[in-house]
Amino acid sequence: MDSLKQTVSDACRILAAHGVVEGILGHVSVRTSESELLVRTRGPRERGLSHTTAEDIRMVGLDGQGAELGEWRVPNELPIHTEVLRARPDVGAVVHAHPPALLVCGLAELPLRPVYGAYDIPGMRLAAGGVPVYPRAVLIRRRDLAQEMLASMGDRPVCLLRGHGLTVTGATVEEAVLRTLALEKLARVTIQLHQVGADVAAVSDEDQVELPDLGSAFNTDTQWRALLAELPEE
Ligand SMILES: [Zn+2]
C-alpha cells in the first residue's frame, strides 16, 4: 500500500510539473478493493499538488469516510472518483484535473481530432475513439452530478467537462496520468492550429491502421520512468 500511495503522490507531482494541474486543484485516486480507494486529500499544511507527499494520499470508502483521514480532508469533488469506480469495474484509477488548454478547447468548441499520428500514437487513438463532453460547468460535489457526467462519458476512458476540466480513467494510475498528458498535448496543438488558421484533416484510416500498438511496456512503463526522472527533487 505504501508504494501505491507513493505512485499516487508521484502522479500529482507529474501533473503539476506539466501544468495540467495548478495550485491546490485536482486529484488522483486508485481503487484498492471493491469498496475502498486511495485518494489525494488536503492536509493541515497543504502546499499544492506540486508538493504532494505520500502522507497526502489516504484510504477512504466509496462513501468518503475513512479511519485514516485524521486532519486530512477528501476533495469536494470526491464523487467524480467514487461514482466512476462504482459504475466502471474496468477502471482502476481516476484523474480529475483542470488542464488549461483543454479548458479553452471546451469553451471554444474546438473538437479534439486525431490530427497527428506517429507524433503521439496513444494520444491519436484517444482522439480517434472520441472525447465526449459533459456540458455543465458545475462543481461535481454530489453523486447525482457525477452520474450525469458518467452518462456523458459512456464507455470512453475520458470526459471533457466544459467550463471546468477533465476526468480521465485508466487501468492503472500511470495509464490515467499518461492519457491526461496526451490529451492536454493534443489540446495545445489543436489551439495552435486554430490560431494559424489551419484546417487540418484527420490522419487517414490507412495511416491509422498502419500505426502500431507499441505495447504497455513502452507506452506506460518507460514513459512513466522518464516522467519520474524529470521531476524536480523535493
Ligand atoms: Zn474540478
Boltz pocket constraint, residues with backbone or C-beta under 6 A from the ligand:
constraints:
  - pocket:
      binder: B
      contacts: [[A, 77], [A, 96], [A, 97], [A, 98], [A, 140], [A, 164], [A, 165]]
      max_distance: 6.0
